[in-house]
Amino acid sequence: MAILTIGHPGNFAVEACDKLAEEGLYPAHFDMRFVKPLDSALLHEIFSEFKSIITVEDGCIQGGFGSAVAEFMIDNHYQAQITRLGIPDKWIEHGEQKELYRECNFDAKAIMETVRR
């Protein structure tokens, strides 16, 4: 399993990977650094090796980083299960960042839960 992140949520993935290692789970983490243009060479490597991908972004799921990764997969004829974590297409209440990351399900705990599933 590979976790692909963009921006600040990469810190959540690092925390999740450290805690998952204590349980004997070792997902790979890739900090993609930028969305446009995608690092196609790295994505070819990832899709050649992993059949389960989690994308994590601090942005809208629909039309965001995870969608771009899914489009890359389709356009290049790869097959994998992709789970996208980020801000859902619904109204989000105001609150502290930590609360909102949890509400939107892309904090370290949500990443760990997704890996376990």
The 8 nearest C-alpha neighbors of each residue, nearest first, counted from 0:
[[1, 51, 26, 49, 52, 27, 50, 2],
 [0, 2, 27, 52, 26, 28, 53, 3],
 [1, 3, 28, 53, 54, 52, 27, 29],
 [4, 2, 54, 29, 28, 30, 53, 55],
 [5, 3, 55, 30, 9, 54, 31, 56],
 [4, 6, 56, 31, 32, 30, 9, 33],
 [7, 5, 8, 9, 4, 32, 56, 57],
 [6, 8, 9, 10, 5, 57, 11, 56],
 [9, 7, 11, 10, 6, 56, 4, 57],
 [8, 10, 12, 4, 7, 11, 6, 13],
 [9, 11, 13, 8, 12, 7, 14, 107],
 [12, 10, 107, 8, 14, 9, 13, 106],
 [11, 13, 15, 9, 10, 14, 16, 107],
 [14, 12, 10, 16, 15, 11, 17, 9],
 [15, 13, 11, 17, 12, 16, 107, 10],
 [14, 16, 12, 107, 18, 13, 17, 111],
 [17, 15, 19, 13, 18, 14, 12, 20],
 [18, 16, 14, 20, 15, 19, 13, 21],
 [17, 19, 15, 21, 20, 16, 14, 22],
 [20, 18, 16, 22, 24, 21, 17, 15],
 [21, 19, 23, 24, 22, 17, 18, 25],
 [20, 22, 19, 18, 23, 17, 24, 16],
 [23, 21, 19, 20, 24, 18, 25, 17],
 [22, 24, 20, 21, 19, 25, 18, 26],
 [25, 23, 20, 19, 22, 26, 21, 16],
 [24, 26, 20, 27, 23, 19, 16, 0],
 [27, 25, 0, 1, 24, 28, 16, 2],
 [26, 28, 1, 2, 0, 25, 29, 16],
 [29, 27, 2, 1, 3, 26, 30, 12],
 [28, 30, 3, 31, 2, 4, 27, 1],
 [31, 29, 4, 32, 5, 3, 9, 28],
 [30, 32, 5, 33, 29, 4, 3, 38],
 [33, 31, 30, 5, 6, 34, 4, 38],
 [34, 32, 31, 35, 37, 5, 36, 38],
 [35, 33, 37, 36, 64, 32, 31, 5],
 [36, 34, 37, 33, 38, 64, 67, 32],
 [35, 37, 34, 38, 33, 39, 67, 32],
 [38, 36, 34, 35, 39, 33, 31, 67],
 [37, 39, 41, 40, 42, 36, 31, 33],
 [38, 40, 42, 41, 37, 43, 71, 36],
 [41, 39, 43, 42, 38, 44, 37, 45],
 [40, 42, 44, 43, 39, 38, 45, 31],
 [41, 43, 39, 45, 44, 40, 46, 38],
 [44, 42, 40, 46, 41, 45, 47, 39],
 [45, 43, 41, 47, 42, 46, 48, 40],
 [46, 44, 42, 48, 47, 43, 49, 41],
 [45, 47, 43, 49, 48, 44, 42, 77],
 [46, 48, 44, 45, 43, 49, 77, 50],
 [47, 49, 45, 46, 44, 50, 43, 0],
 [50, 48, 46, 51, 0, 45, 47, 1],
 [51, 49, 79, 80, 52, 46, 0, 48],
 [50, 52, 80, 0, 79, 49, 81, 1],
 [51, 53, 81, 1, 0, 2, 80, 82],
 [54, 52, 2, 82, 81, 83, 3, 1],
 [53, 55, 3, 83, 65, 4, 2, 84],
 [56, 54, 84, 4, 85, 83, 3, 8],
 [55, 57, 85, 58, 5, 4, 8, 84],
 [58, 56, 85, 8, 86, 55, 59, 7],
 [59, 57, 56, 86, 85, 60, 63, 64],
 [58, 60, 86, 61, 63, 85, 87, 62],
 [59, 61, 85, 63, 86, 87, 62, 58],
 [62, 60, 59, 63, 66, 88, 87, 65],
 [61, 63, 66, 60, 59, 64, 67, 65],
 [64, 62, 60, 66, 61, 65, 59, 67],
 [63, 65, 67, 66, 34, 68, 56, 62],
 [66, 64, 68, 54, 67, 83, 63, 69],
 [65, 67, 69, 63, 68, 62, 64, 70],
 [68, 66, 70, 64, 65, 69, 71, 63],
 [67, 69, 71, 65, 66, 70, 72, 64],
 [70, 68, 66, 72, 71, 67, 65, 73],
 [71, 69, 67, 73, 72, 68, 74, 66],
 [72, 70, 68, 74, 69, 73, 75, 67],
 [71, 73, 69, 77, 70, 75, 74, 76],
 [72, 74, 76, 70, 75, 71, 77, 69],
 [73, 75, 71, 72, 76, 70, 77, 69],
 [74, 76, 72, 73, 77, 71, 70, 43],
 [77, 75, 73, 74, 72, 78, 71, 70],
 [78, 76, 72, 75, 73, 46, 79, 47],
 [77, 79, 76, 72, 50, 80, 73, 46],
 [80, 78, 50, 51, 81, 77, 52, 46],
 [79, 81, 51, 52, 50, 82, 78, 53],
 [82, 80, 52, 53, 51, 79, 83, 69],
 [81, 83, 53, 52, 54, 84, 80, 51],
 [84, 82, 54, 65, 53, 55, 81, 60],
 [85, 83, 55, 105, 54, 56, 82, 104],
 [86, 84, 56, 60, 57, 105, 58, 55],
 [85, 87, 59, 58, 103, 60, 57, 88],
 [88, 86, 89, 60, 59, 85, 103, 61],
 [87, 89, 86, 59, 61, 90, 60, 91],
 [90, 88, 87, 91, 86, 92, 59, 103],
 [91, 89, 92, 88, 87, 93, 86, 103],
 [90, 92, 89, 93, 99, 103, 102, 87],
 [93, 91, 94, 90, 99, 102, 89, 98],
 [94, 92, 91, 95, 99, 96, 98, 90],
 [95, 93, 99, 98, 96, 92, 97, 91],
 [94, 96, 98, 97, 99, 93, 100, 92],
 [97, 95, 99, 98, 100, 94, 101, 93],
 [96, 98, 100, 99, 95, 101, 106, 94],
 [99, 97, 101, 95, 96, 100, 102, 94],
 [98, 100, 102, 96, 101, 97, 103, 94],
 [101, 99, 97, 103, 106, 98, 102, 105],
 [100, 102, 104, 98, 99, 103, 106, 105],
 [103, 101, 99, 104, 100, 98, 105, 91],
 [102, 104, 100, 101, 86, 105, 99, 85],
 [105, 103, 101, 109, 102, 106, 100, 84],
 [104, 106, 109, 84, 100, 85, 103, 110],
 [105, 107, 100, 109, 101, 108, 11, 104],
 [108, 106, 11, 15, 110, 109, 12, 14],
 [107, 109, 111, 110, 106, 112, 15, 105],
 [110, 108, 112, 104, 106, 105, 111, 107],
 [109, 111, 113, 107, 108, 112, 105, 114],
 [110, 112, 108, 114, 109, 113, 15, 107],
 [113, 111, 109, 115, 110, 114, 108, 116],
 [112, 114, 110, 116, 111, 115, 109, 53],
 [115, 113, 111, 116, 112, 110, 26, 0],
 [114, 116, 112, 113, 111, 24, 110, 19],
 [115, 113, 114, 112, 111, 110, 82, 109]]
